[in-house]
Amino acid sequence: MLRLHFRGRWATALAVLTVAFTAGGCDAGGADDDAATIGRPPPSNGPQIRIGAKNFTEQRILGELYSRALRAKGFDVVLKLDIGSSEIIHRALARGSLDMYPEYIGVLLSEVAEVRRRPRSTTAAYEVAKAYEKKHGFTLLAQTPFSDSNALGVKPQFAARHRLRTIGDLAKLKRVVRIGALAEFATRYEGLVGLREVYDLRGLKVVSVASEGRYRALAQGDVDVASVFTTEGQLAGDDHVVLADPQGLFASGHVAPIVSAKLLAAHGPSLQEAIDAVTQALTTAAMRQMNASVDLAGRRPADVAAAFLRARGLV
């Protein structure tokens, strides 16, 4: 069974440490929290940039990272957080309610582009996704060094009792298996649809849980399995076991900002350069630490993002 260990320096680091369109969204707070310390460059002459983010910790951090870095370069940015799933936020982008948002390549392909056959490599997946967005008037910028994939997590005692090592082993449970997940898991290929199609698992029930409640539901025994993201701080140490995915249902989760081609043209190369600078800094270690700072240490995504950008000279 696969255990994710992020001990030592992660523990030390922690110790010191939608769109207002019809689907709903909320404006990000703290846009000017650190304006006095970073200064404010001359305002951009180009159009306003509307950045969106989904409704879980990592996406909130990513939204703050890109919006704050761009504001520091003088761009006029509005950040909209908690918009919803890829299916929802991509529709907002397509209809012009957003200009940009960070997306996971694998999820973009399987849930938006409906490409279910996995490309042969992460580079090939990126090229397929980029070509898809280009047809719709958008550009896929550089992808992050880190990859945050979907996965299934269980408590160690549960895994030991039922001898679970892989996702397919869930078939050993001769009863309904309750999976705590975001609501969209029930209709996704990288979710209930794929678990049935790829692993032939039938006795599954999705229990809809908010992002912040998945691990709590698992700990309290309200669900047997949780849908997790592999860069989450909760997976540190020995508290959870991530089931192996030998059939490759869950694609690699490198992130790339999707940006309106018109917006890029209007602002010129300086916009892409500013976005790419943030993207290149997002290693697996950095993303795990930021996620843990929010989920385990209780810090605000805005504060975590601001500290990261300052430490790397990006604001």
PyMOL commands that set and color helices and strands:
alter all, ss='L'
color gray80, all
select helices_A, chain A and resi 9-16+35-38+57-72+86-94+105-112+122-135+156-162+167-172+183-187+189-199+211-219+233-235+261-267+269-280+284-295+301-311
alter helices_A, ss='H'
color red, helices_A
select strands_A, chain A and resi 26-27+49-52+77-81+100-104+138-140+150-154+177-181+204-208+225-229+241-242+255-260
alter strands_A, ss='S'
color yellow, strands_A
deselect
rebuild
show_as cartoon
